[in-house]
Amino acid sequence: MINDFESLIKTIVENIFNPLVGLILTLALVYFLWGIVKYLQSVGDETKRQEGIKMMTYGIIALFVMVSVWGLVNVLKKTFPLDYDTPTRPPIPASPVSG
């Protein structure tokens, strides 16, 4: 349930950005695999073979960068545990009642 701005951001990250990252990783993997298919299908044609090698190279670079950034973010999250909960204020002492 969205009560404030923080919960709105958390909901957006969990429901939009996290699946989007998975989709982009999947697309990079498919691009790499498609490069392998092009490489294997172009036995006699050197230009198509080079195109397949280029696709595999870019796919591996994209996967490496994305997984490295994901790992770095997780290392930073574990190293610096940020608590996003609002701290509770200590109770205000009651004033002495004169009576």
N, C-alpha and C positions, 0 to 999 in steps of 0.2 A: 504494500500500500504506500502511496506517495503522500507523505505528510509535509515535507519541506524540500528545499533545493538539494540538499545532500542526498536524500533518498531518491530524488529524480535523477541525479547524476549516476548514482549507483545502479539504478534500474536501467538506464541507457547503456552503461558499460556492460552490464551482465547480459542484457537481451539483444543488443545490437553489435557492439564492438567485439565481444568475445566470439560470437559466431562468425563475424566478418573476418577475423584473423584466421580462424579455421578454414574458411572458404578460400582465402588468399593462399594459405599454405597448400591446400589441395590443388588449386590452380597451378601453382609453381611445380608441384610434383607431377601433375598431368603434362605440363609443358616439357619437363625433363623426360618423361616416358615417351612423349610424342617424338622428341629428338632421337631417342634410341630407336624407335620404329622407323623413322626416316633414314637413319644411319644404316640400319639392317636391310632396308628395302632398296637402297641405292648401291648395289654391289658394283655395277659397271660405271656409274655416273659420278665423276669426282666432284662436280659442283654441288650436287645434292648431298653427297657424303659430307662435304665441308659444312653445308647448311645444317645437317643433323648434328655435327660436332659442335657447331656454334650454339644450337638450341640446348644441347646437353650442358654445355659450359654455363650459359646464362641461367639455366634451371638450377644447377648446382650452386651457383653464386647466390641466387635468390633464396634458395632453401637455407644455405649457410648463414646468410645475413639475418633472415627472419628467426631462425632457431637461436642464433647467438644473442640477438636483442632480447628475445623471450627469456633466455637463460640469465642474461645480465639483469633484467628486471626482477626475476625471481631471487637472484642472489642479493640484490639491493633490498628487496622486501624482507628477506630473512635477516639480513645484517642490521638494518635500521627498522625495527618493528614500529611502524607508525600507527598510533591508536587514534582513529578518527572519531571516537566517542567524545561527547562533550563532557569535560570534567565536572564533577559535582563540587559545589561550593560548600565549604565547611559551615556548620550551623552558626548563626549569629547568637552570641551569648545574650541571655536575658538580662535586662537591667535590674538592679536591686530595687525592690519595691519598698518605699519608705512607708511606714505605717504605724 
